[in-house]
Amino acid sequence: MDITQDPLVRKALAVPRLRQHIVNKGTMYLYCDYAGFAERSAFGTAVCMVYNRTINVAARKLPIGQDLGSSYGEMMAIILSLEMLAAALSEHRPHNAVIYTDCSRISRLLDQDRFAHPHDEQARDQLLAALAELRSQFPEVEVQITYMRSHRKNNFLHRMAHNAARKAAEPS
């Protein structure tokens, strides 16, 4: 995308810590998000990938007919970001990749042994398998999945992923 055309990108460039993510050549940053409209049974995920002055946004409608919860949705968004990262790593070679999520429970979910809902366990297993596959293909790239905490406030890159997830969830 032409990074100067999107108003959210212009706002992000005006924030020094976000501008650093956009121009960085050593680390690839991925902001993922989930959106769900339970009353319409419409759910979507998206990721905004930022690296070396390029920004790519990808979104996907989740093929589910009922609300499986935000933990499930956020794990599906992280899986989308891992897929996007794997495709990008065949072309680019950053030293690190940081995947940002606004799910505060993500580190517990990844380490959790027992789940109240089988779909959460299945999503966790898919996420761990995708992460293991990525790490085996690209062992030289350190991949982190991080909760955004205060990094979310006024984060226009995350807002791009949020907007794309909402749009993907809209009925066709």
Backbone as JSON, one array per atom type, in Angstrom:
{
  "sequence": "MDITQDPLVRKALAVPRLRQHIVNKGTMYLYCDYAGFAERSAFGTAVCMVYNRTINVAARKLPIGQDLGSSYGEMMAIILSLEMLAAALSEHRPHNAVIYTDCSRISRLLDQDRFAHPHDEQARDQLLAALAELRSQFPEVEVQITYMRSHRKNNFLHRMAHNAARKAAEPS",
  "N": [[0.84, -1.17, 0.0], [0.44, 2.28, -0.62], [1.91, 4.07, 1.67], [1.46, 6.68, 2.4], [-1.11, 7.46, 1.8], [-3.28, 6.47, 3.35], [-5.28, 7.63, 6.0], [-5.02, 6.69, 8.65], [-2.45, 5.65, 8.61], [-0.96, 7.95, 8.2], [-1.47, 9.2, 10.63], [-0.25, 7.34, 12.31], [2.42, 7.6, 11.51], [2.96, 10.02, 12.65], [3.31, 9.5, 15.3], [6.0, 8.89, 17.29], [6.9, 6.27, 18.37], [5.4, 4.49, 16.86], [6.14, 5.2, 14.28], [8.75, 4.29, 14.32], [8.3, 1.54, 14.21], [7.28, 1.3, 11.65], [9.38, 2.04, 9.9], [11.38, 0.28, 10.52], [13.92, -2.15, 9.91], [14.9, -4.39, 11.07], [13.07, -5.72, 12.65], [9.93, -7.24, 12.28], [6.63, -6.21, 12.61], [3.48, -7.25, 13.71], [0.13, -6.62, 13.98], [-2.68, -7.92, 15.36], [-6.21, -8.69, 15.28], [-9.54, -9.45, 16.38], [-12.96, -9.54, 15.51], [-16.34, -9.66, 16.37], [-19.77, -10.19, 15.77], [-22.14, -11.26, 17.45], [-24.95, -11.29, 17.44], [-25.53, -11.32, 14.78], [-24.23, -13.5, 13.92], [-21.65, -13.23, 12.77], [-18.23, -13.1, 12.14], [-14.82, -12.09, 12.24], [-11.28, -11.91, 11.45], [-8.16, -10.13, 11.49], [-5.0, -8.81, 10.36], [-2.39, -6.46, 10.63], [0.51, -5.93, 9.07], [3.74, -4.69, 9.5], [6.68, -3.47, 8.15], [9.82, -2.3, 7.25], [9.04, 0.18, 5.91], [6.73, -0.67, 4.66], [3.3, -1.55, 4.67], [0.98, -3.99, 5.22], [-2.27, -5.24, 5.1], [-4.35, -7.85, 6.03], [-7.34, -9.75, 5.99], [-9.85, -11.98, 7.24], [-12.85, -13.74, 7.03], [-14.35, -15.55, 9.6], [-15.27, -18.93, 9.44], [-17.57, -19.7, 11.12], [-20.6, -20.45, 12.83], [-21.6, -19.58, 15.21], [-21.05, -17.68, 18.22], [-17.96, -18.17, 19.51], [-16.46, -17.03, 21.42], [-14.17, -14.47, 22.62], [-11.54, -15.25, 23.21], [-11.11, -17.5, 21.61], [-11.47, -16.28, 19.08], [-9.38, -14.36, 19.07], [-7.16, -16.05, 19.13], [-7.47, -17.22, 16.63], [-6.97, -14.96, 15.09], [-4.28, -14.57, 15.65], [-3.23, -16.87, 14.5], [-3.77, -16.29, 11.8], [-2.0, -14.14, 11.56], [0.43, -15.5, 11.87], [0.41, -17.08, 9.56], [0.55, -15.08, 7.63], [2.99, -13.97, 8.33], [4.72, -16.15, 7.81], [4.55, -16.3, 5.01], [5.64, -13.82, 4.37], [8.23, -14.04, 5.38], [9.57, -15.63, 3.58], [10.34, -13.89, 1.68], [11.39, -11.59, 2.97], [13.9, -11.0, 5.47], [13.82, -10.44, 8.48], [15.28, -10.02, 11.78], [13.74, -10.43, 13.98], [10.31, -11.0, 14.93], [7.39, -9.53, 16.03], [4.33, -10.2, 17.33], [1.48, -8.57, 18.02], [-1.23, -8.68, 20.24], [-4.48, -7.92, 21.51], [-5.46, -9.47, 23.48], [-5.53, -10.15, 26.74], [-5.17, -12.53, 28.05], [-3.51, -14.19, 26.62], [-0.89, -15.36, 27.07], [-1.42, -17.1, 29.19], [-3.34, -18.75, 27.99], [-1.81, -20.07, 26.07], [-0.21, -21.67, 27.62], [-1.95, -23.17, 29.08], [-3.46, -26.14, 30.39], [-5.98, -27.29, 30.68], [-9.26, -26.76, 29.46], [-12.36, -25.03, 29.51], [-13.96, -25.03, 27.32], [-13.97, -27.04, 24.46], [-13.39, -25.98, 21.91], [-11.69, -23.84, 22.41], [-9.38, -25.13, 23.29], [-8.77, -26.55, 20.97], [-8.23, -24.4, 19.24], [-6.0, -23.3, 20.53], [-4.22, -25.44, 20.22], [-3.97, -25.49, 17.42], [-2.79, -23.0, 17.05], [-0.34, -23.28, 18.45], [0.79, -25.33, 16.89], [1.04, -24.04, 14.39], [2.85, -22.05, 15.12], [5.08, -23.62, 15.88], [5.66, -24.82, 13.41], [6.37, -22.57, 11.89], [8.63, -21.72, 13.31], [10.29, -23.91, 12.86], [10.71, -23.75, 10.12], [11.9, -21.24, 9.89], [14.22, -20.85, 11.77], [16.05, -18.91, 12.48], [14.73, -16.57, 12.96], [13.42, -14.8, 15.57], [10.38, -15.16, 17.15], [7.81, -13.49, 18.77], [4.88, -13.46, 20.75], [2.86, -11.06, 21.93], [1.09, -9.34, 24.48], [-0.59, -6.28, 24.12], [-1.04, -4.26, 26.09], [-0.56, -1.05, 27.29], [0.29, -0.24, 24.85], [-1.7, -0.29, 23.04], [-3.33, 1.97, 23.17], [-4.18, 4.78, 21.28], [-3.04, 3.59, 19.05], [-2.61, 3.45, 15.86], [-1.95, 1.56, 13.98], [-2.83, -0.85, 15.06], [-5.49, -0.15, 15.03], [-6.0, -0.22, 12.31], [-5.96, -2.99, 11.83], [-8.08, -3.72, 13.48], [-10.27, -2.37, 12.25], [-10.27, -3.71, 9.78], [-10.84, -6.32, 10.57], [-13.43, -6.03, 11.55], [-14.7, -5.28, 9.19], [-14.33, -7.61, 7.68], [-15.96, -9.32, 9.07], [-18.48, -8.47, 8.47], [-21.67, -9.19, 7.0], [-21.8, -10.74, 3.77]],
  "CA": [[0.0, 0.0, 0.0], [1.13, 3.56, -0.56], [1.71, 4.37, 3.08], [1.12, 8.08, 2.66], [-2.49, 7.74, 1.42], [-4.23, 6.09, 4.38], [-5.25, 8.58, 7.11], [-4.5, 6.05, 9.86], [-0.99, 5.55, 8.47], [-0.42, 9.3, 8.44], [-1.51, 9.41, 12.08], [0.78, 6.47, 12.9], [3.73, 8.2, 11.23], [3.13, 11.18, 13.53], [3.62, 8.99, 16.64], [7.38, 8.38, 17.17], [7.1, 4.83, 18.59], [4.81, 3.77, 15.73], [6.99, 5.48, 13.12], [9.89, 3.37, 14.43], [7.86, 0.22, 13.73], [7.06, 1.36, 10.21], [10.64, 2.16, 9.15], [12.32, -0.7, 11.04], [14.35, -3.22, 9.01], [15.34, -5.56, 11.84], [11.94, -6.39, 13.29], [8.63, -7.16, 11.61], [5.57, -6.07, 13.61], [2.16, -7.67, 13.25], [-0.95, -6.26, 14.9], [-3.83, -8.73, 14.96], [-7.43, -8.42, 16.02], [-10.74, -10.25, 16.13], [-14.22, -8.82, 15.67], [-17.48, -10.55, 16.29], [-21.12, -9.67, 15.93], [-22.86, -12.47, 17.83], [-26.36, -11.21, 17.05], [-25.62, -11.61, 13.33], [-23.37, -14.67, 13.67], [-20.63, -12.78, 11.82], [-16.98, -13.01, 12.87], [-13.67, -11.9, 11.35], [-9.95, -11.64, 12.01], [-7.31, -9.36, 10.59], [-3.64, -8.5, 10.8], [-1.68, -5.36, 9.97], [1.94, -6.26, 9.12], [4.53, -3.49, 9.29], [8.11, -3.79, 8.04], [10.64, -1.6, 6.26], [8.24, 1.16, 5.17], [5.57, -1.26, 3.99], [2.2, -1.95, 5.55], [0.04, -4.89, 4.55], [-3.4, -5.64, 5.94], [-5.09, -9.01, 5.52], [-8.48, -10.07, 6.84], [-10.52, -13.23, 6.89], [-14.12, -14.05, 7.71], [-14.27, -16.86, 10.25], [-16.39, -19.79, 9.01], [-18.26, -20.27, 12.28], [-21.99, -20.02, 12.85], [-21.99, -19.09, 16.53], [-19.99, -16.99, 18.93], [-17.11, -19.08, 20.29], [-15.77, -16.23, 22.42], [-13.07, -13.63, 22.16], [-10.27, -15.98, 23.3], [-11.04, -18.28, 20.37], [-11.28, -15.35, 17.96], [-8.03, -13.77, 19.11], [-6.2, -17.09, 18.72], [-7.6, -17.33, 15.18], [-6.28, -13.79, 14.53], [-2.83, -14.82, 15.76], [-2.92, -17.87, 13.46], [-3.71, -15.54, 10.54], [-0.75, -13.38, 11.53], [1.52, -16.46, 11.64], [0.38, -17.43, 8.14], [1.03, -13.91, 6.89], [4.41, -13.87, 8.63], [5.43, -17.22, 7.08], [4.64, -15.89, 3.61], [6.55, -12.67, 4.27], [9.6, -14.43, 5.7], [10.23, -16.2, 2.41], [10.86, -12.76, 0.91], [12.14, -10.7, 3.85], [14.61, -11.7, 6.54], [14.06, -9.69, 9.71], [15.87, -10.81, 12.86], [12.68, -10.67, 14.95], [8.93, -10.68, 14.58], [6.57, -9.33, 17.22], [2.9, -10.26, 17.05], [0.74, -7.91, 19.09], [-2.63, -9.02, 20.41], [-5.1, -7.22, 22.63], [-5.99, -10.49, 24.38], [-4.68, -10.14, 27.94], [-5.02, -13.89, 28.54], [-2.84, -15.01, 25.62], [0.2, -16.19, 27.59], [-2.04, -18.19, 29.97], [-3.99, -19.68, 27.06], [-0.8, -20.88, 25.4], [0.35, -22.62, 28.59], [-3.04, -23.82, 29.79], [-3.63, -27.57, 30.15], [-7.39, -27.66, 30.66], [-10.13, -25.71, 28.95], [-13.79, -25.22, 29.74], [-14.58, -25.23, 26.01], [-13.05, -27.77, 23.58], [-12.96, -25.17, 20.78], [-10.53, -23.05, 22.83], [-8.22, -26.03, 23.28], [-8.46, -26.81, 19.57], [-7.61, -23.18, 18.7], [-4.67, -23.22, 21.12], [-3.39, -26.47, 19.58], [-3.69, -25.0, 16.06], [-1.85, -21.87, 17.17], [0.98, -23.82, 18.8], [1.3, -26.07, 15.73], [1.46, -23.04, 13.39], [4.06, -21.41, 15.64], [6.16, -24.61, 15.78], [5.99, -24.96, 11.98], [7.08, -21.35, 11.5], [9.95, -21.74, 13.95], [11.13, -24.92, 12.23], [11.08, -23.25, 8.79], [12.72, -20.03, 10.0], [14.75, -20.86, 13.15], [16.87, -17.72, 12.73], [13.85, -15.44, 13.29], [12.78, -14.92, 16.88], [8.98, -14.76, 17.06], [7.18, -13.26, 20.06], [3.47, -13.09, 20.79], [2.86, -10.12, 23.05], [-0.1, -8.56, 24.81], [-0.25, -4.88, 23.86], [-1.18, -3.38, 27.25], [-0.73, 0.38, 26.97], [0.7, -0.03, 23.46], [-2.92, -0.24, 22.23], [-3.91, 3.31, 23.18], [-3.76, 5.62, 20.15], [-2.22, 2.82, 18.13], [-3.33, 3.49, 14.59], [-1.67, 0.32, 13.27], [-3.8, -1.8, 15.6], [-6.81, 0.3, 14.56], [-6.16, -0.72, 10.94], [-6.34, -4.4, 11.95], [-9.42, -3.73, 14.08], [-11.24, -2.0, 11.22], [-10.3, -4.77, 8.77], [-11.53, -7.47, 11.17], [-14.85, -5.68, 11.56], [-15.19, -5.32, 7.81], [-14.37, -9.02, 7.27], [-17.07, -9.96, 9.77], [-19.77, -8.02, 7.93], [-22.29, -10.14, 6.06], [-21.48, -10.49, 2.36]],
  "C": [[0.88, 1.23, 0.0], [0.88, 4.11, 0.84], [1.35, 5.82, 3.36], [-0.35, 8.38, 2.39], [-3.5, 7.46, 2.52], [-4.14, 7.07, 5.56], [-4.74, 7.97, 8.41], [-2.98, 5.9, 9.8], [-0.36, 6.91, 8.72], [-0.41, 9.6, 9.94], [-0.44, 8.57, 12.77], [2.17, 7.05, 12.69], [4.0, 9.4, 12.13], [3.47, 10.77, 14.97], [5.01, 8.34, 16.58], [7.54, 6.88, 17.36], [6.48, 4.0, 17.47], [5.62, 3.99, 14.46], [8.19, 4.54, 13.13], [9.52, 1.98, 13.93], [7.73, 0.21, 12.22], [8.37, 1.35, 9.43], [11.67, 1.1, 9.54], [12.64, -1.79, 10.01], [14.75, -4.48, 9.74], [14.21, -6.37, 12.44], [10.68, -6.17, 12.47], [7.58, -7.14, 12.71], [4.25, -6.45, 12.98], [1.14, -7.36, 14.35], [-2.18, -7.05, 14.48], [-5.03, -8.41, 15.83], [-8.55, -9.31, 15.53], [-11.95, -9.34, 16.33], [-15.36, -9.81, 15.52], [-18.78, -9.82, 16.54], [-22.01, -10.88, 16.19], [-24.31, -12.46, 17.36], [-26.57, -11.5, 15.57], [-24.85, -12.86, 12.94], [-22.32, -14.37, 12.6], [-19.34, -12.5, 12.58], [-15.82, -12.89, 11.88], [-12.39, -11.65, 12.12], [-9.16, -10.83, 10.99], [-5.94, -9.14, 11.22], [-3.11, -7.35, 9.97], [-0.19, -5.64, 10.16], [2.74, -5.04, 8.69], [6.01, -3.88, 9.24], [8.73, -2.95, 6.93], [9.82, -0.71, 5.31], [7.09, 0.56, 4.36], [4.55, -1.68, 5.04], [1.24, -2.79, 4.72], [-1.04, -5.28, 5.54], [-4.1, -6.8, 5.25], [-6.21, -9.31, 6.51], [-9.14, -11.34, 6.34], [-11.81, -13.34, 7.71], [-13.97, -15.43, 8.33], [-15.49, -17.69, 9.86], [-17.06, -20.48, 10.19], [-19.67, -19.68, 12.33], [-22.47, -19.5, 14.19], [-20.78, -18.46, 17.2], [-19.23, -18.0, 19.8], [-16.26, -18.33, 21.3], [-14.55, -15.5, 21.88], [-11.72, -14.34, 22.24], [-10.05, -16.8, 22.03], [-10.73, -17.35, 19.19], [-9.89, -14.74, 17.92], [-6.98, -14.79, 18.73], [-6.27, -17.3, 17.21], [-6.9, -16.14, 14.49], [-4.77, -13.98, 14.58], [-2.41, -15.86, 14.72], [-2.85, -17.2, 12.1], [-2.41, -14.75, 10.45], [0.45, -14.29, 11.32], [1.58, -16.89, 10.18], [0.94, -16.29, 7.3], [2.54, -13.74, 7.1], [5.2, -14.92, 7.87], [5.59, -16.85, 5.62], [5.63, -14.75, 3.44], [8.0, -13.06, 4.51], [10.31, -15.11, 4.53], [10.82, -15.11, 1.52], [11.77, -11.85, 1.74], [12.81, -11.51, 4.95], [14.87, -10.79, 7.74], [14.69, -10.6, 10.76], [14.78, -11.26, 13.84], [11.32, -10.4, 14.33], [8.15, -10.6, 15.88], [5.11, -9.3, 16.78], [2.19, -9.67, 18.25], [-0.71, -8.35, 19.06], [-3.19, -8.2, 21.56], [-5.79, -8.19, 23.58], [-5.06, -10.6, 25.59], [-4.4, -11.55, 28.46], [-4.12, -14.75, 27.65], [-1.73, -15.89, 26.2], [-0.35, -17.34, 28.44], [-2.69, -19.22, 29.04], [-2.97, -20.6, 26.4], [-0.21, -21.94, 26.32], [-0.69, -23.48, 29.29], [-3.17, -25.29, 29.4], [-5.09, -27.98, 29.98], [-8.23, -26.47, 30.24], [-11.58, -26.04, 29.24], [-14.51, -25.54, 28.43], [-13.59, -25.92, 25.08], [-12.56, -26.94, 22.4], [-11.78, -24.27, 21.14], [-9.26, -23.89, 22.83], [-7.79, -26.33, 21.85], [-7.76, -25.6, 18.93], [-6.19, -23.04, 19.24], [-3.72, -24.22, 20.45], [-3.02, -26.06, 18.15], [-2.64, -23.88, 16.09], [-0.45, -22.39, 17.48], [1.6, -24.59, 17.65], [1.79, -25.1, 14.65], [2.74, -22.35, 13.83], [5.26, -22.35, 15.54], [6.61, -24.78, 14.33], [6.8, -23.75, 11.5], [8.5, -21.35, 12.05], [10.86, -22.8, 13.34], [11.58, -24.48, 10.83], [12.05, -22.08, 8.85], [13.3, -19.94, 11.41], [15.58, -19.61, 13.49], [16.04, -16.49, 13.11], [13.18, -15.69, 14.63], [11.37, -14.35, 16.78], [8.41, -14.64, 18.48], [5.71, -12.94, 19.86], [3.28, -12.3, 22.08], [1.52, -9.44, 23.23], [0.27, -7.09, 24.74], [-0.28, -3.98, 25.08], [-1.41, -1.94, 26.82], [-0.36, 0.7, 25.52], [-0.52, 0.11, 22.54], [-3.48, 1.17, 22.12], [-3.31, 4.17, 22.07], [-2.84, 4.89, 19.19], [-2.99, 2.66, 16.82], [-3.06, 2.25, 13.74], [-2.61, -0.78, 13.76], [-5.2, -1.42, 15.12], [-7.05, -0.18, 13.14], [-6.58, -2.19, 10.96], [-7.76, -4.52, 12.5], [-10.49, -3.43, 13.03], [-11.38, -3.1, 10.16], [-11.03, -6.01, 9.3], [-13.04, -7.22, 11.2], [-15.45, -5.77, 10.16], [-15.3, -6.77, 7.32], [-15.56, -9.74, 7.9], [-18.44, -9.56, 9.2], [-20.34, -9.04, 6.97], [-22.01, -9.75, 4.62], [-22.67, -10.0, 1.59]]
}
